[in-house]
C-alpha cells in the first residue's frame, strides 16, 4: 500500500522532468452501459471514464521516458446484482466506485507503456447510488432495494496500481495489430493478456486510453485525420482477488472479454460506438453480458 502511494506521489510531482514544457494535449471519455448492449440492467451495469492529457508538443508518439506525458484519469462505476429488488442467493453485491488517478505514457525500446495509480472511493459516499436512484425514477424503473443496499460494498478508500505494455504491429497501410499485457493491483488483483486489431487510419499517431471495464480504447490526443476505423479485440485475465466479490461470492480464476467498435471522424463531428461481451466474473454468474460504449463530439 505504501508503495502505491509513493508511486502516486512521484507521478503527481511529474518526475520533475519538463514540468514547464507541458501543455494540454487532449481529452477523451467513454460512457458504458448495458442499456446500450443487452438492456438487462445487471452486473457491470454502467460506468464512465475520462482522461485529460498534458505533455510536451505531441509528435505522434509518446516520449521515451516516464513523466513528461501525464494523464489525469477519472472513473465512476456501478456494479449490481442481476435483480436490484430481489437478488438471488450467491449473486454479487451491489457496489459503487469513484476513482481519480495520475498515469504516465511512454515508450521503451518499441514497447508502449502506460503506468499509474488511482485512489478509489467505494460505497454510498460516492453519491452514485443517489444518481442511479434518480435516473431509475425518471425512467420508471425500481432502484436498489433495502435488501440490496444492506449487503452492498461499504464505504472505503483504496489504492490501485495499473500498468500496461503493448507493441503495435503494422500489418498493412491501415491495419494494426496491438498485443498487450496489463497488470492491476489493489481493488482487483489481476494480470491480463490480449490484443486489439484496428482497420482504418483513425488512431494512427494518436494516444488512446483503455477503458477499465470493457477494454475499449478511446481517443485522447488526436490527429486532424478524417475517416473511419473498425476495431476488434479480446483478452483473458487471471484474477486472484476483488473487493467487489467478498466472502461467499468467489471470483472466477479467469475472466474474458470480446469487443468490437467503430470510430468515425468528419472533422467537425467525431464518435465511437462499441459492443463488449463480458464473460462471467464470479462462480454464481450463470452467463456473460453484453454492454455498449459510446462517445460523441460535435464542434459548433
Beta strands, then each sheet from edge to edge (+ up, - down):
strand 1: 23-33
strand 2: 43-55
strand 3: 70-80
strand 4: 95-108
strand 5: 111-122
strand 6: 156-172
strand 7: 175-185
strand 8: 188-200
strand 9: 207-210
strand 10: 217-221
strand 11: 227-242
strand 12: 254-265
strand 13: 269-278
strand 14: 289-298
sheet 1: 1+ 2- 3+ 4- 5+ 6- 7+ 8- 11+ 12- 13+ 14- 1+
sheet 2: 9+ 10-
end
